[in-house]
Amino acid sequence: MLDHLNPIWVDTRAGVDEVAEAARSAGWLALDTEADSLHSYFHKTCLVQVTADERNFVIDPLAMDSNDLDPLWAVVEDPEIPVLMHGSDYDIRVLDRDYDTRIRGLVDTQAMAQVLGEPKTGLAALLEKEEGVVLDKRHQRADWGRRPLTRSQVAYAAADTAFLGSLAGKLRSRLKALGRWDWADEEFHKLEHVRHNPVDPNPLAFERVKGVRSLRGVARDRAFTLFEWREREAQKLDVPPFKVLGAKTLVTLAEDPPEKMSDLAEVTGIGPRFIRRWGGNVMNAVAQPERAPQWKRGPRQPETAAVVVRRMKRLSVVRDEVAAELSLEPGLVCPKSCALAVASHDPRCADTADLRAAGLTGWRLECLGPRFIAALSDE
């Protein structure tokens, strides 16, 4: 269905040079990435898709050294060359993590759709509505780290950028007509400053497994021990932890541990291959579990002052009214964190300078400022 895109497979430095030159020649590029987050423990960028100069490129970074992509990143970091993306938050974090790359000149079609008040802002929904293009969803959960990829997989990947130029043009025209282009541009600049933030190790991470938080005593210890063992094995194999031991099976083993290997074979989710490979490890883990870390009470959080609660109620009413007038999601017009900062400002926000100090800026300040001030004025 997407064969007409004629994607060009790129797996050499010379090919990347060609992509960069095409982007400079066109004066813009559309960019996307595919990672293997559903299929590995250590996630990595597996594809970089670029559309430029009426050509659709699919770059294979796994076939090259990381610095072989430098010519492309030089273009991406040039603020004079617009970079079209859709839902760029994740991709920006991935490129920061893997290549220390900064996007400049960002134009995000999902942010544009949100500012327009579109009810569905996913790429597939927008392309079907605006371009009459129906994307094939067969490869949504594909393992992009495997090689070779099929022809249809490469075409699917190319489609993520192939239509962004036309889509962005149509959305921009609508934003201009509504006087909201500057609003969208403000959202682009915020996204440009997104960065990858490594997650600090959490000794209580095992409690994120569904069903574990209800366990107590030695059952909780077994869950912790099985979780830690599963993490180590997943890291060795570079696979997602659930491919070693599923969440439901982990909880079952923690709640009702097998006494002998034949009992383990009866547990749902445990097969002969698992028993041959890991049966002994699991039996040892449930028989002699490590002590799970205990919850630590943090400092008591001060109760939200009654005055802040009252202010929040007033601000929420105003925010919802403005959002309805603009046909936008209330959370987009003013995120709860921003409303709370305004409500907590001491003394109360009495002018636009106070609102800016609380974090309400740009088009949100323009739309909400006078009405927020009025809502708080009779305190």
N, C-alpha and C positions, 0 to 999 in steps of 0.2 A: 504493500500500500504506500510505503514511503520511499520506494526505490528511486523515484524521480528526483530525490534529493541528491543523489550521486555523491555520497560522502567520500571524502578523500582521507585515506588512512595515513597517518604521519607517525613515523617511528625513528626518525633521524634528526640530527641537529640541522642539517640542510633543509629538511622539511619544515622545521620550526621557523627557520629564517624566512621561508616562503610564506608561512602563516603571518608572521609579523609584518612582512612587506605588504601583504594583502590588506591587513588592517590599516596600515598607514596610508595606503593608496585609497582605501574606501573612506577614511576619516572617521571611522567608528568600527566597533566589533561587538558581536554578541558572544557571551561567554557562559559556560556552565561546567560543572564537574560531576563525575561519578566516583563514589568511594565504595569500599567493600564492608561497610559498617554492619551489615546483616550477616556477614560470612567470615569475619575474622575477629581476633581479639585485639590485635594492633591495627587499627584502621589506617588506611592510606588512600591517597588519590590514585585512582586506576585509569581514569580517562579525563581529558580536558577537551571540551567541544568549543569550537570557534566558528562563527559565521562571519565572513567579511568578503567584500568585493564579489558578491553573488556566488561565493563558494562556501561549502560546508566541510570543515575539517574536523576530524576526530583524532586527537593526539594520544599516543600511548606512552605515558611517562614511565611505565614499568620497563620499557625497552631501552631507556636512556639514562644517563646520569642526570641528577637533579639540575645541574647548571646548564644542561642542554636546552632547558626551557627559558633561560635568561632573556633571549631576544623577545619572547612574548611578554614576559613580565615588564620589560622596559616600556612596551607599548601600553600595557595595562596601567602602569603607574604614571603615564603622561596625562595630566588633567585636561589637555586640549583634545584628547581623543575619547569620546564618550564610550563607556563600556555598558552595554545592555545586558541585564541579568533578570532573572525572575526568582523571587524569594531568596535573595542573595545572602541572607544572614549566615546560613550554614556554610555555603561555599566560601564566603569571606573568611570564616574561622578556619576552614580546612586549608585554604591557600596560605593563610598566615602561619598555621602550624607546620605545614610541609615545605613551604618555599619562602617564608618570611616576606610574602608579597603583600603590597598595599594597593587596593583598588582606588583609582582616582577617576573623576568624571563619571561616576556611577549613575545609571538610569535604571531603576528597578520597576518592572511592569506590575509586580504584585503590589508594591507600595502605591503605584498610580491607581490601580483598581480599588484599593482600600480608601484612598482619598476621594475617589469618585462615588464611593458608597455601593460598589458592586456587591451583591449578596454572595457570590462565589468568586473567590480570587485565585483559585488554583489554576495552573497553566492550562490543563486540559479543558477546563470549563470556559476559560476566556478565549482559547483558540477556537473552540467550537462555536461560541457566540459571535466573536468578532471576525473570524477568518473562515468559518465553515469547515475547519479541519478537525477531524476526529482522530485522536491519537490512539494507537494500539497499546493496550495496557499489559500485554503479555509479559513484558520484561521489567515490570516495576520492581520486582524483587530479585532481579538477576544478580549473579555473582560476577561483578565487573572485573574481578581480579583474575579470572580464569582466561586462559588463552588456548586456542584461538577463539575469538568471539564469532558468532554467526553473522551472516549478512544482515538479517533482520534486527539483531541486537545493535549493530553499528548504525543502521538507519534509525532505529528508535532513539539512540543517543543523540544523533545529529538533529533530530526533530526538536530537541529542547532549545536549540538556538536558531534553527532555520527560519522561524516565523516571527522572531522577536522584533525585528526591524519594522515590519508592517504593523504588528500589534502595538508597539510603542508609539508609532506615528498616529494611529487612530485614538489611542488613549490620551495622548498629548493634546490633540485637537479638542477633545471633550473637556479636558482640564482647562485649557485656555478659554474655552467658551464659558466655563463656570467661574473663571477667575481664580482657579485653584492650582495653577501650575507652580506658583511659588511655594504652595503648601507641599506639593510632592517633592520639589527640589530640596526643601528643608529635610524631608524624610530621607532623601538620598544621602545628604551630608552626614546625617546621624549614622546611617548604616556604614558609611565609609570608615567610621571610627570603631567599628566592632572588631574585637580581637579574640584570639583563642586563649582561653584561660584554663590551664591544666587543673584537674580536680585533685584536691589533696586527699590522701588515703583516709578512709573513714572506718574505724574499727567496728562500727555498727552497720556497715554496709549490708551485712547478711540479712538484716531485718527488712530490707527492701524486697526480698523474695516474698511473693504473695503467700500468706498463711503463716509466716514465721513469727510475726509480732504477737500472735495469740499463744505461742508456746511458752512454757515455763519450766524451770528447773533443768533436769538433765536432758529433757527433750530440746530445750533451747540450746544447750551445750552441743548436742549432736548436730543440730542444724548449723551452728557456727562451724563446727569441725568439718562437716561435709561441704559447706560453702567454701571454706579456705582451701580444702583439697581440690574442689572443682576449679577454683580460680588458678591454682598452680598448673593443673593439667591443661586447662584452656590456653594458658600462656605458652606452655611447651609446644602445643599443637597449632597455635595461632588460629583458634576457632572460637566462636562465641561460647560462653559457659554453658548455655542451655543445650549445646550439642554434645557436651560431656554428660550432663545429668540435668534432666528437666526439673522445673520448679516443683511441680506436683509430686514427683517421685522423691525429691529431696525432703519435702515436708512429711511424706508418708514414712520414709525411713527414719526420720527424727521422732515421729510420734509413736511408731510401732516397729522398732528395730528387729530385724531377723536374728534368730538365735543361731542358725546354721545356714550353710550355703544353699541348701535346698529351699529354705524359706525365702532367701533373696531372689531365687529364680521365679518365685510366685508374685513378686512385686510388679505392679503395672509400670511399664517403662523400662524394665530391666530384661535384656535378652541374653542369649547364650554368648554372643560376641562381647557384650559388656562384662559378663561374668569372667570370661577367659582373660580379659585385659585388666579389669579393675575390681573384680569380686573381692579379692583379698584386702585391697585398700579400704573398700567400703565396710567390710566386716570389722576391720580393725578400728575404723573411725567411729562406728556406732557402739562398739564394745568398750572402747577407752577414749571417750571424747575429751577434747580440751575444754577448759573452763571458758565459757563465753564472756566477753567483756560486759561489765555491768553498766547500766545507765548512770550517768552522772548529772545531777541536777545543776543546771546553770544558774547564774544569778537571777534572782526573781525579777521578772520584767515589771516595770511600773505599770499600773493600770492606766489605761487611756483616760486622761482627765475628762470630766463631764463636759467641759467647755469645748474640747476638741470633738467629742461625739456629736454635740449639737451643731457645731460648724460643719462637720462631715455630712450630716443629714441635709443641711441647707445647700451645701455645694453639690451634693449628689442630685438634688432636685433640679438645680440650674443646669448641671452638666447634661442630664437626661433630656431636658427641654431643648437645649441647644443641639444635641445630637439628633433629636427627632426633626428639628427644623432643617438640619443639614443633610438628613438621611444618611447619617454615619453611625458607626458603632460607638456607644458611649466610652468604651475603653480606649478607642483611638482618639477621641476628642480630648479626654483627660484620663490618663491611667490612674488607678487608685493610689499608687505611690505618690503621684504628684498632688492629687487632691489632699492626701493626708499631710504632705509637707506644707501645703497652703493652710490647712486647718490648724496645724501645730505651730505656725509662725507666731512668735511672741515679740512685740505685741501683735494684735490681729493685723492682717493685711489691709491697709487703708488706701493704698495707691498702687500704681503699676510697678513702681520700684520694689515694693514689698513682694509683689507677686513674682517678679523676676528673681528676687533673692530666694524665693521658695522653689524656684525651678520651672515656673510657668512662663514660657517664652514663645516667640515666633507667632505662627498663625493661631496657636491655641490661646495665647495671650490676647490676640486681636479679637477672637470670637468670644472668649469667656471673661476677659478682664473686667469690663465695666459691670457685668452682672454678678460676678463673684464679689466684687467690692460692695455692690449694693446689698447682696445677700448677707454680708457680714457687718454692714454698717449699723444695724440697729441692735447690736449685741448688748 
